[in-house]
Amino acid sequence: MDEGIIPLNHLYTIRRGEPAYDNIAGAVFPVSDDLIKIKGAGDTWACLYYDDVLKGCRIYGDRPVECRILKCWDTTAIEAMYRSDRLTRKDLIGGVPGLWDLVLDHQARCGYEEIGSLVAGIRQGEAASLERLRTMVRYDGSLRQLVVEKGLTGTRMTDFLFGRPMVDTLKPMGVNVRDLRRHQT
């Protein structure tokens, strides 16, 4: 990233607390810390740098360390790395005045710990939980739109800064975002 081979707009963040599939455990769990991942190509999860025609990596010589140590026949090295300190958004943009503050504000207003509680409340018919989740979804979408409109970042960078949009991450949690929008007053 420091050399510009993998720009930040080619990355996305799975935010702390967001449910995600754990390849090592083989199940879905809330992640304990931010995970920075390379985006998929188009609408797929295939790595953005995988060249389907050549059947190989377009940045092979400069691929991330996780890709360098991954051996399908022996996952010991990747499992050891999986549990170690990982690169975070703060490592990459913590020194950018104002931008890191926006990321922290977003995390405080749209944290997955609270989202999980709200989803549970919605399942129990709590109107206040539904309204709070609506507010979070509106804020998430508005903030993404605002930083692009103000020229602070491009559209493709918002997935790195603020994680995947809530409208996308709520679906696997059983929340129909269209229903959230439909019943807004």
Secondary structure, DSSP 8 states (H G I E B T S, - for coil): -TTSSS-GGGEEEE-TT-EEEETTTTEEEE-SS-EEEE-BSTTSSSBTTEETTTTEETTGGG--HHHHH--TT--HHHHHHHTS----HHHHHTTSTTHHHHHHHHHHHS-HHHHHHHHHHHHTT-HHHHHHHHHHHHHHHHHHHHHHHTTSS-GGGHHHHH-S-HHHHSGGGT--HHHHHHT--
